[in-house]
Amino acid sequence: MKDLTKFSDLPYVGQTGERNAWNAFGPGDQLGTVNLLGADQVKQASLLVRTGKVINLNLPLNYPITLYDMPARSGYKHHIEVSRAGRDDYLDNFAMQGSTQWDSLRHIRFREFGYYGGRQDQDLDQKNELGIEHWARHGIIGRGILLDAERCLKEHGSLLSMTETLSIGGHLLEEIANRERVDFRAGDILLLRTGWMAWYKALDAGSREKLRGTLHPDPGGLRCPGLDATQATAAWLWDHRIAAIAADNPAVEALPVEPQPGFQHRRLIALQGMPLGELWDLDELALDCNSDGIYEFMLVSAPLYLPGGVGSPANAYAIK
């Protein structure tokens, strides 16, 4: 694996005080931290398969549409054509980021400085750079680790509210890992369980409907626990060589977004090149890990091979 510069030695972006990893993997890089998932990481992850049990990490593609109040994510229409020979089907208005998903490197830009690598819109539009197809060809495959924040905080005697902001930073991630006897390794795919999805699934239809249109980063929007948005947490993820992070909440990071410390999407996606996975279904995996005490597994995810894709269903499984 390529030796990487420590976060504190990464170059600044202009006079912003933010740091970027745009040249960490070489000029013209299209993968970002997916580069950390090399052949050795895949082989080592395969050794974690003990029983062959496969655990689905994906929500149904039509769930949870009630979070969104925008035409692009209003839900697809499923058409089935029946003929004497059999059936075919297709989808209308299918949102790549409408359910369990990955955000690609062309999803978020860092102000006027551009997307990952300093690319501008013309680079994406004319050269078709940073699309999800680069991850699709490579695959997102490696050692997954589940950090179950809800369980850890309950054991501490803390009740985690799913309607309040709680920011989870590196210190708490390390505490959870210690309680689970999980060590961190370069190339880990970190799955953060807040318990938000279990809470959301338990709501009745009326309560879910009341949340429609609240999923936006501005103050006054949805409130939920998630990853801390500070630069220190971005540094922690980089220095631990995390290849990707996914969570069971709508944005990975805690909501709502505050002007200070900022929007972690911009740091992790645009500046560090890290895949962010949102709305992952981690409840069955958590039950299994809590039962056998093993919080590491092989994780296999195949984003759709969609040229120029901004996001994709995760198509992810944990194999234990």
NORGIPE-V831606 format. One record per residue. N is the residue number from 0. RES is the residue in three letters. PSI is psi as a letter, one per 30 degrees, with the letter a starting at -180 (* if undefined). OMEGA is omega in whole degrees, 0 to 359 (999 if undefined). Layout:
n=N res=RES psi=PSI omega=OMEGA
n=N res=RES psi=PSI omega=OMEGA
This chain:
n=0 res=MET psi=k omega=180
n=1 res=LYS psi=k omega=173
n=2 res=ASP psi=k omega=184
n=3 res=LEU psi=k omega=176
n=4 res=THR psi=k omega=173
n=5 res=LYS psi=l omega=183
n=6 res=PHE psi=e omega=183
n=7 res=SER psi=f omega=179
n=8 res=ASP psi=f omega=177
n=9 res=LEU psi=k omega=182
n=10 res=PRO psi=l omega=177
n=11 res=TYR psi=l omega=173
n=12 res=VAL psi=j omega=182
n=13 res=GLY psi=b omega=179
n=14 res=GLN psi=g omega=187
n=15 res=THR psi=f omega=187
n=16 res=GLY psi=f omega=176
n=17 res=GLU psi=l omega=181
n=18 res=ARG psi=l omega=180
n=19 res=ASN psi=l omega=179
n=20 res=ALA psi=h omega=189
n=21 res=TRP psi=f omega=179
n=22 res=ASN psi=g omega=185
n=23 res=ALA psi=e omega=182
n=24 res=PHE psi=g omega=177
n=25 res=GLY psi=l omega=181
n=26 res=PRO psi=k omega=177
n=27 res=GLY psi=g omega=183
n=28 res=ASP psi=k omega=181
n=29 res=GLN psi=f omega=188
n=30 res=LEU psi=f omega=186
n=31 res=GLY psi=b omega=184
n=32 res=THR psi=f omega=171
n=33 res=VAL psi=f omega=173
n=34 res=ASN psi=f omega=181
n=35 res=LEU psi=f omega=181
n=36 res=LEU psi=i omega=180
n=37 res=GLY psi=a omega=182
n=38 res=ALA psi=e omega=180
n=39 res=ASP psi=e omega=179
n=40 res=GLN psi=e omega=178
n=41 res=VAL psi=e omega=180
n=42 res=LYS psi=e omega=179
n=43 res=GLN psi=e omega=178
n=44 res=ALA psi=e omega=180
n=45 res=SER psi=f omega=180
n=46 res=LEU psi=f omega=179
n=47 res=LEU psi=f omega=180
n=48 res=VAL psi=j omega=184
n=49 res=ARG psi=e omega=184
n=50 res=THR psi=f omega=185
n=51 res=GLY psi=g omega=180
n=52 res=LYS psi=k omega=180
n=53 res=VAL psi=k omega=182
n=54 res=ILE psi=k omega=179
n=55 res=ASN psi=k omega=180
n=56 res=LEU psi=g omega=186
n=57 res=ASN psi=k omega=169
n=58 res=LEU psi=l omega=171
n=59 res=PRO psi=k omega=184
n=60 res=LEU psi=f omega=180
n=61 res=ASN psi=g omega=185
n=62 res=TYR psi=k omega=8
n=63 res=PRO psi=i omega=187
n=64 res=ILE psi=f omega=182
n=65 res=THR psi=f omega=176
n=66 res=LEU psi=f omega=190
n=67 res=TYR psi=k omega=174
n=68 res=ASP psi=h omega=180
n=69 res=MET psi=k omega=183
n=70 res=PRO psi=e omega=185
n=71 res=ALA psi=f omega=182
n=72 res=ARG psi=h omega=183
n=73 res=SER psi=f omega=180
n=74 res=GLY psi=k omega=183
n=75 res=TYR psi=l omega=171
n=76 res=LYS psi=k omega=183
n=77 res=HIS psi=j omega=180
n=78 res=HIS psi=k omega=177
n=79 res=ILE psi=k omega=178
n=80 res=GLU psi=k omega=182
n=81 res=VAL psi=k omega=176
n=82 res=SER psi=l omega=179
n=83 res=ARG psi=f omega=182
n=84 res=ALA psi=f omega=182
n=85 res=GLY psi=b omega=185
n=86 res=ARG psi=k omega=169
n=87 res=ASP psi=l omega=178
n=88 res=ASP psi=l omega=177
n=89 res=TYR psi=l omega=183
n=90 res=LEU psi=k omega=169
n=91 res=ASP psi=k omega=176
n=92 res=ASN psi=h omega=180
n=93 res=PHE psi=j omega=181
n=94 res=ALA psi=k omega=179
n=95 res=MET psi=f omega=183
n=96 res=GLN psi=h omega=183
n=97 res=GLY psi=f omega=181
n=98 res=SER psi=b omega=178
n=99 res=THR psi=k omega=196
n=100 res=GLN psi=l omega=161
n=101 res=TRP psi=k omega=167
n=102 res=ASP psi=k omega=180
n=103 res=SER psi=l omega=183
n=104 res=LEU psi=f omega=176
n=105 res=ARG psi=g omega=181
n=106 res=HIS psi=e omega=188
n=107 res=ILE psi=k omega=175
n=108 res=ARG psi=l omega=175
n=109 res=PHE psi=j omega=177
n=110 res=ARG psi=b omega=182
n=111 res=GLU psi=f omega=183
n=112 res=PHE psi=f omega=171
n=113 res=GLY psi=a omega=180
n=114 res=TYR psi=a omega=181
n=115 res=TYR psi=k omega=182
n=116 res=GLY psi=g omega=182
n=117 res=GLY psi=g omega=181
n=118 res=ARG psi=k omega=177
n=119 res=GLN psi=l omega=185
n=120 res=ASP psi=e omega=180
n=121 res=GLN psi=f omega=176
n=122 res=ASP psi=e omega=179
n=123 res=LEU psi=e omega=185
n=124 res=ASP psi=e omega=185
n=125 res=GLN psi=e omega=182
n=126 res=LYS psi=f omega=178
n=127 res=ASN psi=h omega=182
n=128 res=GLU psi=l omega=173
n=129 res=LEU psi=g omega=178
n=130 res=GLY psi=l omega=182
n=131 res=ILE psi=f omega=182
n=132 res=GLU psi=f omega=179
n=133 res=HIS psi=e omega=175
n=134 res=TRP psi=e omega=180
n=135 res=ALA psi=e omega=179
n=136 res=ARG psi=e omega=182
n=137 res=HIS psi=e omega=188
n=138 res=GLY psi=k omega=174
n=139 res=ILE psi=j omega=190
n=140 res=ILE psi=k omega=179
n=141 res=GLY psi=a omega=178
n=142 res=ARG psi=j omega=173
n=143 res=GLY psi=k omega=173
n=144 res=ILE psi=k omega=178
n=145 res=LEU psi=k omega=172
n=146 res=LEU psi=j omega=187
n=147 res=ASP psi=i omega=184
n=148 res=ALA psi=e omega=182
n=149 res=GLU psi=e omega=181
n=150 res=ARG psi=e omega=181
n=151 res=CYS psi=e omega=182
n=152 res=LEU psi=e omega=176
n=153 res=LYS psi=e omega=179
n=154 res=GLU psi=f omega=175
n=155 res=HIS psi=f omega=184
n=156 res=GLY psi=g omega=179
n=157 res=SER psi=k omega=175
n=158 res=LEU psi=k omega=183
n=159 res=LEU psi=j omega=179
n=160 res=SER psi=k omega=181
n=161 res=MET psi=g omega=178
n=162 res=THR psi=g omega=177
n=163 res=GLU psi=l omega=179
n=164 res=THR psi=k omega=170
n=165 res=LEU psi=j omega=183
n=166 res=SER psi=k omega=184
n=167 res=ILE psi=j omega=182
n=168 res=GLY psi=a omega=184
n=169 res=GLY psi=e omega=181
n=170 res=HIS psi=e omega=180
n=171 res=LEU psi=e omega=177
n=172 res=LEU psi=e omega=178
n=173 res=GLU psi=e omega=178
n=174 res=GLU psi=e omega=178
n=175 res=ILE psi=e omega=180
n=176 res=ALA psi=e omega=179
n=177 res=ASN psi=e omega=180
n=178 res=ARG psi=e omega=180
n=179 res=GLU psi=f omega=183
n=180 res=ARG psi=h omega=179
n=181 res=VAL psi=k omega=173
n=182 res=ASP psi=l omega=178
n=183 res=PHE psi=k omega=178
n=184 res=ARG psi=k omega=178
n=185 res=ALA psi=k omega=180
n=186 res=GLY psi=g omega=179
n=187 res=ASP psi=k omega=170
n=188 res=ILE psi=j omega=188
n=189 res=LEU psi=k omega=176
n=190 res=LEU psi=j omega=183
n=191 res=LEU psi=j omega=178
n=192 res=ARG psi=j omega=177
n=193 res=THR psi=f omega=187
n=194 res=GLY psi=f omega=183
n=195 res=TRP psi=e omega=183
n=196 res=MET psi=e omega=177
n=197 res=ALA psi=e omega=177
n=198 res=TRP psi=e omega=182
n=199 res=TYR psi=e omega=180
n=200 res=LYS psi=f omega=182
n=201 res=ALA psi=f omega=179
n=202 res=LEU psi=k omega=173
n=203 res=ASP psi=l omega=185
n=204 res=ALA psi=e omega=180
n=205 res=GLY psi=e omega=179
n=206 res=SER psi=e omega=176
n=207 res=ARG psi=e omega=181
n=208 res=GLU psi=e omega=179
n=209 res=LYS psi=f omega=180
n=210 res=LEU psi=f omega=182
n=211 res=ARG psi=k omega=177
n=212 res=GLY psi=g omega=181
n=213 res=THR psi=f omega=182
n=214 res=LEU psi=i omega=174
n=215 res=HIS psi=l omega=188
n=216 res=PRO psi=f omega=187
n=217 res=ASP psi=l omega=173
n=218 res=PRO psi=k omega=183
n=219 res=GLY psi=f omega=178
n=220 res=GLY psi=a omega=181
n=221 res=LEU psi=k omega=176
n=222 res=ARG psi=k omega=179
n=223 res=CYS psi=l omega=176
n=224 res=PRO psi=l omega=178
n=225 res=GLY psi=a omega=183
n=226 res=LEU psi=k omega=175
n=227 res=ASP psi=k omega=187
n=228 res=ALA psi=g omega=183
n=229 res=THR psi=l omega=175
n=230 res=GLN psi=e omega=180
n=231 res=ALA psi=e omega=179
n=232 res=THR psi=e omega=174
n=233 res=ALA psi=e omega=178
n=234 res=ALA psi=e omega=180
n=235 res=TRP psi=e omega=180
n=236 res=LEU psi=e omega=180
n=237 res=TRP psi=e omega=184
n=238 res=ASP psi=f omega=173
n=239 res=HIS psi=g omega=176
n=240 res=ARG psi=h omega=176
n=241 res=ILE psi=k omega=183
n=242 res=ALA psi=e omega=182
n=243 res=ALA psi=l omega=176
n=244 res=ILE psi=k omega=178
n=245 res=ALA psi=l omega=182
n=246 res=ALA psi=l omega=182
n=247 res=ASP psi=g omega=178
n=248 res=ASN psi=l omega=188
n=249 res=PRO psi=f omega=187
n=250 res=ALA psi=g omega=189
n=251 res=VAL psi=e omega=181
n=252 res=GLU psi=l omega=178
n=253 res=ALA psi=k omega=178
n=254 res=LEU psi=l omega=2
n=255 res=PRO psi=l omega=177
n=256 res=VAL psi=k omega=178
n=257 res=GLU psi=k omega=180
n=258 res=PRO psi=e omega=170
n=259 res=GLN psi=k omega=17
n=260 res=PRO psi=f omega=176
n=261 res=GLY psi=a omega=186
n=262 res=PHE psi=j omega=185
n=263 res=GLN psi=f omega=176
n=264 res=HIS psi=e omega=183
n=265 res=ARG psi=e omega=179
n=266 res=ARG psi=e omega=190
n=267 res=LEU psi=e omega=182
n=268 res=ILE psi=e omega=189
n=269 res=ALA psi=e omega=185
n=270 res=LEU psi=e omega=183
n=271 res=GLN psi=f omega=178
n=272 res=GLY psi=h omega=186
n=273 res=MET psi=k omega=174
n=274 res=PRO psi=k omega=174
n=275 res=LEU psi=k omega=179
n=276 res=GLY psi=k omega=184
n=277 res=GLU psi=l omega=174
n=278 res=LEU psi=h omega=176
n=279 res=TRP psi=k omega=180
n=280 res=ASP psi=j omega=187
n=281 res=LEU psi=g omega=187
n=282 res=ASP psi=e omega=178
n=283 res=GLU psi=e omega=178
n=284 res=LEU psi=e omega=180
n=285 res=ALA psi=e omega=178
n=286 res=LEU psi=e omega=180
n=287 res=ASP psi=e omega=180
n=288 res=CYS psi=e omega=178
n=289 res=ASN psi=f omega=181
n=290 res=SER psi=e omega=184
n=291 res=ASP psi=f omega=178
n=292 res=GLY psi=g omega=181
n=293 res=ILE psi=j omega=186
n=294 res=TYR psi=g omega=175
n=295 res=GLU psi=l omega=187
n=296 res=PHE psi=l omega=171
n=297 res=MET psi=k omega=178
n=298 res=LEU psi=k omega=180
n=299 res=VAL psi=k omega=179
n=300 res=SER psi=k omega=181
n=301 res=ALA psi=j omega=174
n=302 res=PRO psi=l omega=179
n=303 res=LEU psi=k omega=179
n=304 res=TYR psi=i omega=184
n=305 res=LEU psi=j omega=180
n=306 res=PRO psi=k omega=180
n=307 res=GLY psi=g omega=184
n=308 res=GLY psi=k omega=178
n=309 res=VAL psi=f omega=178
n=310 res=GLY psi=l omega=180
n=311 res=SER psi=k omega=164
n=312 res=PRO psi=k omega=186
n=313 res=ALA psi=e omega=183
n=314 res=ASN psi=h omega=191
n=315 res=ALA psi=k omega=177
n=316 res=TYR psi=k omega=168
n=317 res=ALA psi=k omega=180
n=318 res=ILE psi=k omega=186
n=319 res=LYS psi=* omega=999
